[in-house]
Amino acid sequence: MKAVVKATRDHGVEVKDVETPNLKDNEVLVKVEAVSICGSDLHMYEGMRAYEWVATPVILGHEFAGRVVGVNNPEHEHLLDSRVIINPYVACGECANCQRGRTNLCDHGKGAMDKVPAKSLQYGFRQNGGMAEYAAIHYKNVLPIPETMPIEVAGMLEALGIGVRALERADILPGDTAVVIGPGPIGLSLIASLSSLGLKKLIVTGLSIDEERLQLANELGATDIVYADQVNDVEAISELTNGQGVDHVFETSGFHQSMVSGVRMCTKGGELLLVGISAKETVLPSNEIVRGEVTVKGVYGVTEQTLKRTIAMAASGKFPYLKLVSHVLPLEKAVEGFEVGIQKQGVKVILKP
């Protein structure tokens, strides 16, 4: 079968022929129908700095959907022909985080104080993923989806789920105000998810070079655009909110100064949700956080419950997720898809085996 393989820790990937996976007792065989290129895939494509924990060689792809076409255990035959998405987190089910339902933070019982990529994050990182014609997946990690859902949306549900996880971590009420910093794929998916929650203001900030993505943000439901390279972004938020600031700031860019600005965009008692991964440590204005009672929360990955909620949201038809798909390419053109992502020429690139 064809697969996109990260064979070394250097730049690039290979599209090559590999063996179709043999199933272990509790695995099912998924015929992949759509797989999305994620920001982490792009980072690995460029090189493995900060991804030392990823196994190589490995078939990439942790955002994918398909159909179950084989099982290795008669008890799982009910899954045959099911249309599914994959939960890339293989949790131990026993550690403290698993017991609390936080499988995205599962450490398999070790290193609970280490704020590093969760040991449960497996498919596409530590185990072969879905940038292939077929994938072997533990039966507990396949989640059914409606037949009516566009496969392009299904193929990026895990990515949409990160934004949904941010909503789960937030305390949003109708009539609240929010800022999304960064119009990248996660930021735009957040705007799409926030668009139907009855917000009074939904503001997106970005740069002039992000013009196409910022205009897409408008189509997705943003009420206002702030060009952070043309104006002082904090002052712009103040003007748009009559000096009140916003209740929720979702920082998706990972840019260190944006995190500082995020604190200052908040109204007193507001919250800053850190979704983007920063390339370096950031010093936040702690005195302002204390005196303004600003709550700072991290957002990482997805849980099974998050994915189920995302499936329901996507199936409802209330959220404009399909607009996020900018490119659909055959698996053989994966390198072209990666280059599109590196050059920020699109939003979500979907590969179809």
Protein Blocks (a to p, Z undefined) as FASTA:
>chain_A
ZZdddfbfcecddddddddddddfkbccdddfbdcddfklmmmmnocghilmpccdddeh
jbdcdddfbdfbfklmmmgopacdddfbdcehlammlmnopamlogghpaklbccddfkl
mghplpccfbdfbdcddfklpccddfklcfklmmmmmmmmmmmmmmmmpccdehiacdde
hjafklmmmmmmmmmnopabdcddddfklmmmmmmmmmnopabdcdfklbcfklmmmmmn
nonopfbdcdfklpaklmmmmmmmpcghiacddfbdcfbdcdddfklmmmnopacdddeh
jdfklmmmmmmmmmnopackllmpmbdcdfklmmmmmmmmmnopafbdcddZZ
